[in-house]
Amino acid sequence: MRKKTFVTKEQIDEIKKSFPTPFHLYDEKGIRENARAVKEAFSWNPGYCEYFAVKALPNPFILNIFKEYGFGVDCASFAELAVSKQLGFAPEKIMFSSNDTPAEEYRYAAKIGAVINFDDITHIPFFEKEVGTFPETVSLRYNPGGVYEISNGIMDNPGDSKYGMTKEQLFEAVRILMTKGVKHFGIHSFLVSNTVTNDYYPALSRTLFSLAASLHKDLGCDISFINLSGGVGVAYRLDQTPNDIREIGAGVKKAYDDILVPQGMGNVAIYTEMGRFMTGPYGALITTAIHKKHIYKEYIGVDACAVDLMRPAMYNAYHHITVLGKEEEPLDHMYDVVGSLCENNDKFAIDRSLPKIDIGDTLYIHDTGAHGYSMGYNYNGKLKSPELLLKEDGSVQLIRRRETVRDYFSTFDFCDILDGMDEVC
Ligand SMILES: *Cc1c(COP(=O)(O)O)cnc(C)c1O
């Protein structure tokens, strides 16, 4: 079994003539096809909106693609809000799902009219003091605590997570906000990350729909939307079956028809804030083997490093690797594929069976389209790679240039440290 690449070796060889490795490459066709499938899967709900989680792939060119489908954006910081506003997303299409929120971020979110999702009950007096009156529509983040189980077992442990408020706090928050003039409420919850099952959203829906129904019944409040947030995952591993968004949409519809419709709540809008599912599989980190090292193990040194893709170093996450042009060769070599950071966790793969790799081979690191570039950092003074978009017509567009030494030192622009450094900047 093989994991498909969205480009061939021939295409990459051509791209490498204009753009040396390492670089991130995104597949516009894949992103668009998936966006259409998501829209279709939830088309039964007239108010449906996907708010793309900006942190997954915060590139304006990508955000503009999603805007074409009527999607919104999910932001958690000043910069994410600012770019969304700049790109012309309508205020109601900007969700502000933050936590531990600084006052100036609330002020800015309120100023641009973003939908505010309160992470905690204490943020209500904080907002009132720091910002002022509440908008007419407010969202609240719920954390059911305990462990979260669905039919195929325990999925995660919300009781250990810092997000959201308890059920009692949520009821109290609605009560308080109603007295302060809030007219419409949204309920939000994010319980499990990277689920590779079609059951997560439907199960979460049942939890949130029941909660919304009791809020409506007990407090008489108007619930205008339920936000299922992120968590729909990607089949990073070869043995995983990718999620089927149509089946997920149908599962949510069933829960909706079972729980909300009988309560007379058939006009509640469903929102999602998927990041990983929207772009993860449609990105690859393209890197070249530049060194081979044999000590107690076999190492392949590539020209990318954890600065470009931190997930393996941070979570020991698996990213499949294809050696372009060697797809048919036997996987009869065992390598650690490493980057150049002075950190022993800078390894894209450990003890990975791969075909024999020669210096100059191009490695395609799969599924880096979400939480890839954006999670990168500048440790060791390593500079971040560019981002390229493979357009539907096969051409390639630079959508973020490579970082330079000048970028790295740009926060020293108040002094003369850069004078005379033109040669390296
Ligand atoms: C990270 C995040 C998302 C997106 O999560 P994915 O796993 O990428 O789908 C959505 N909403 C919130 C509030 C988040 O923090």
The ligand as a Gaussian input file, in Angstrom:
#p B3LYP/6-31G(d) Opt

LIG

0 1
 C       -7.101000      24.489000      17.044000
 C       -8.533000      24.841000      17.075000
 C       -9.393000      24.480000      16.036000
 C       -8.938000      23.646000      14.867000
 O       -8.568000      22.390000      15.244000
 P       -8.223000      21.256000      14.167000
 O       -7.795000      20.110000      14.988000
 O       -7.149000      21.812000      13.313000
 O       -9.457000      21.005000      13.399000
 C      -10.696000      24.892000      16.100000
 N      -11.164000      25.621000      17.131000
 C      -10.381000      25.981000      18.163000
 C      -10.952000      26.802000      19.246000
 C       -9.049000      25.604000      18.172000
 O       -8.273000      25.948000      19.205000

